[in-house]
Amino acid sequence: MTPIKFGTDGWRAVIGEDFTFANLDRVAQATADHWQQHPVPGCERLVVVGYDRRFLSDEFGRRAAEILSANGFQVLLTSRPTPTPAVSYMVKRQRAVGGIMITASHNPPAFNGFKLKAHFGGSAESSLCQAIEAQLDRSPIRATPLDEAVRSRVIRVRDIQPAHFKALKRLVDFQAIARSPIRLAHDAMYGVGAGCFEELLAGTRCRVTTLNSAHDPSFGGINPEPITKNYAASSAWLRRHPQDLCVVTDGDADRVGGMDGHGRPVSTHQLICLLLTHFIKHRREKGRMVKALTATSMIEKICSEFGLECLETAVGFKYVAAEILKGGVLIGAEESGGIAFPGHVPERDGILAGLMLLEMLAIEKKPLTRMLAALEKRYGPHRYARIDTQFPLEKRAALMEFCKSNPPARLLRSPLADVKSYDGVKFVAQDGSWLMLRGSGTEPILRIYAEARSDADAAKLLKLGTRLTTQV
């Protein structure tokens, strides 16, 4: 049997190699077994199943629904490719025991995946993932043909996006957005976000242009990840056709990136800081700011100025979500494009993040570039860099122990102030610059992250991190 291992956000594998119908059957049956044996108090025997635009995602989604329905669950199956956050929202709204989203998110086109959503509408905790792994192959596969299950109303096929959109409009000042003649470009990266902003903003003064909107399982030859190297075509279009903002969403529309109106990249770190400042200044909201270890230190500076608690978590949005569930969180965010907001699900939502950015533009009535310049003038420049390098899994523990026990005395010109080692090892200097080494959850890959006052200094920190990997 193929080993199946859940990572930080579900199980992913190459289509036709490990991600096959036979292996999907095993995972879906194990999931059904777990929820059958461990019902969630106060929840219905209902599972929401969605899927993205990847190759065979619709068929994989329908097969998962067939298995769940045969194991005594009602299933709400989406009628079209749907953003992951819409599935998460519907899980919470319907008091479902959980949700399944067939997607590999921002991974290369050859991959597909099985994202698991817990009853609260967020990514499943590690304990739930491990429990389902333990259930693998304990029961025979049971499945009810889709047509039969639909006729008996055990499976209901519905478009869940309108309910999600209605909820999003309540979370923002939609009237302010509707009155503003904002020119919005949306790079959908060939993913399920295509058309979302056009539908949401129909009838408003906003003008929406969707880029890379075709249903293309090869994603136009890129990985559908909102990072600079994937923006080339959209950036060129923006230089020819200037807008006020370009929102970028990934393959399943839970992550967000951006560009200014002329095609210059705006990092997720900058977007988080813009939104945090907007929430403090204009929404006048308070609460804890929760960020993953790899997010910019500018966040701490903003929180310090306004007297807000800033809490760091391990990498993986489920750790941010765990804090959101405790209550009192202003914004939860991670460097890879995940942002969550109060009053919604404890889940990243790229479409909601885009609407929040539109609300900010509508209220500020300033160009995005001026707002970014004001942040840098107030808090200083922050330049982020990251590389992923091959590193043997069997040497990782020794490397982490070496780094923790032998920290550098300084990072570039600044003395070391702190060492954090609860998820990889992060060195923090007195001037706020930092260097972090952390292994992938499932692959022999070491990620090296850095932030400093200049691109050159960030590159130097990455070189220091690379040198550290040669010490074991």
C-alpha positions, 0 to 999 in steps of 0.5 A: 500500500502507498504510504499516505501522510498528511502535511500542514494542510492535508494530503498532496501527491502527484496525480496518477502516481500516488494521487489515484482513485484507489488512494483517494478511496482509502483516505475518504473511507478512513475519514468517514470511519473517524467521523463515524466513530468520533462524532462532534457534539452539536454537529450534524452528520453532514460533510461539505465536499468541494473541488478546484479546477485541477485535472480530475478534481471534479471526479475526485470530489464526486468519488469522495462524496460517494464514499461518505454517503455510503457511510451514513453521512449527508453530503453537500457537494459543490456544483462547480469548482469552488474556492476553499474558503467557501467550503470552510464557510459552509462547514461552519454555517451548516454545523457540518462535522467537517469538510473535504476540499479536493485541491493542491492549492498553489502546488505545481499542476501535476499535483492534487490534494485532499484538504481536510476541514474541521467542524469549526470551518478551519484546517484540521488540527494535527491530532485529527489528521493523525487519527485519520492516518491511523484509520487507513485500511481498517475498513473495506471501501463502501461507496454509493453511486452518485446518481443513486445518492442524489436521487435518495437526497443523501447527496445534495449538489449545490452552488455554495458560492452565493452564500459565501459572497453574501457573508463576505459583503457583510464583513466589509463596508461594501457601500464604501466599496460600491461608491468608489470608482476603483479600477481592480485587476484580479490575477486568478492564476487560472484558479477557482477565484476567476470571476469572483470579484466580477460577481461580487462587484457587479452593479458597483462603480468598481471596474474589474478586469480578471486576468488568467481566468481560463479553466486551464489545468496546466495553469498556463505553465506556472505554479498557481502561487501568488509570488513575484516570479509568477506575475510576469504576464500580468505585470506586463499587462498592468504596465500597458493598462494601469489600474489602482490595484491588482489582487492575486489569488492562488489555485484554490483562492485561499491565499492572496498576493498583489501588485500595485497598479503598474505591475510592481509586486506587493508582498504579502508582508506589505499587504498584512501591514497595510490591512493591520494599519487600516484595521487600527486607524479606520476600523478602530478595532482592537485585539491580538495580532497573530502571525506565523514566525516567518512573517515580517517584523514590521508587524511587531513594530506596528503593534508596539506603537498601538499597544496591541499584543502580537503573538507568533505561532509555528508555521502552518495556518492551523496554528494561527487558526488555533489562536483565532478560535480562542477569541480576541484576534484582530487579524491572523496571518502568515507569510505565504499569503494566508490572512484571516479576519474576525467574524468569519471562519478561522481560515485564510480567505483570499477573496475576503482579503481582496475585498478588505484591500478595496475597502482600505482604498475606498476609505483612504482615497490614496494610491497604494504606492503612497500608503506603502511609502508611508509605512516604510517611512514610519517603520523603516525598510523591511526586505524579505528573502527565502530560498528552499534547498535540498537537505537530507531528512536524516540530518535535519534534527542534528542541524536544528540542534547545532543551530540552537546550541551555536547561535551566531553572536550577531546578524550582520552588524546587529547583536543577537537578541533572541533565539526561537526554536519551537518550529525550526530555529529563528535568530532575531537581532536587536535591529529587528532583522532575522534569519530562520531555518526550517524543514519541510513537513514531508520532503527533504527540503530546508527552507531558509528565510531572512529579513533585513533593511535591504535586499543586499543584507537579506541576501547576506543572511541567506548566505549565512543560513546556507553556511550553517547547513554545512556544519553537520 
